[in-house]
Amino acid sequence: MNSTRSMPTTPLQNTLPHARSTQDTTESRQRSGFTSTMLYSWHYFTELLRRPETLVFCLILPAALYLMFGTATENSDSALREGNVAAFIMTGMGLYGSAIAMTSIFGSATQARQEGWNRQLHLAGLTTTQSVAGTIIAMVAFAALPILVTFATALATGSQFDHVWQWIATGVLSWLVTLPFAVYGLAAALWLRTETATGISSGSLVILAFFGGVFMPLQGTLFDISRFTPFYGPITIAHWPQMAGDQFGSNGNLIMSESPVFAFSVTLMWTAIFALLCVAGARRAIKK
């Protein structure tokens, strides 16, 4: 009877250390995976800084364009809503630089993956999830640099907002609203699948930015068309802390006061269009 009632304790005692060991191993792997992701992200970020074409077109060009059009304009220090004309031009140039960075870097990264770079990373010990996450973190962080460089240049040369918070809000909004152009760069790389894909997609941004009113205000028929172009929603949102939706023509006349709902809707619409092009491009590549 006593032998029947007694329960063996050895298996349970052996299981508890094993459970703790398994949990410790899992946590260790998670920490190791996070560390590997961040190390690769930093490596990729510094690699982007070493590319001459990236520095010229993403960092130097937007600041140079601001100096050409922002400080050389006769009325650059004139008041314009909650800031001055120079600050208005600064926002457009910073957003344009960030969009160029998003488009070109995401496009080139997609091409590298198509050429087998992901397999090389896998051989080096990185999983697909870690390499993708690290790449995205580095690219999104790098896309903030054109805004920081342009804003710093503008601050030193006379750009003004009425309130300090407008600098932060405008910078953050300018950075966030360029995310759709990362999808645009990805779509271009998937469809063109050539070494010139990045150059074509980045070069086309100049035309899109012009028709979106990024470089200069538009009016008349051009303005009516611009309201449905990829840059109109992002630039309207980026200008919001200063302009609150007010749209001025090339003659300085107030054309209209834009609705934030419309600006966000246009931005989301083009993001969805670019995403659909990505899906179609990926399926096309699989069929080939």
ABEGO torsion letter per residue (X at the ends): XAAAABBBAAAAAAAAAAAAAAAAAAAAAAAAAAAAAAAAAAAAAAAAAABAAAAAAAAAAAAAAAAAAAAABAAAABBBEABBAAAAAAAAAAAAAAAAAAAAAAAAAAAAAAAGAAAAAAAAGBBAAAAAAAAAAAAAAAAAAAAAAAAAAAAAAGBBBABAAAAAAAAAAAAAAAAAAAAAAAAAAAAAGBAAAAAAAAAAAAAAAAAAGAABBBBEAAAAAAAABAAAAAAAAAAAAAAGGBBBBAAGBBABBBBAAAAAAAAAAAAAAAAAAAAAAAAAAAAX
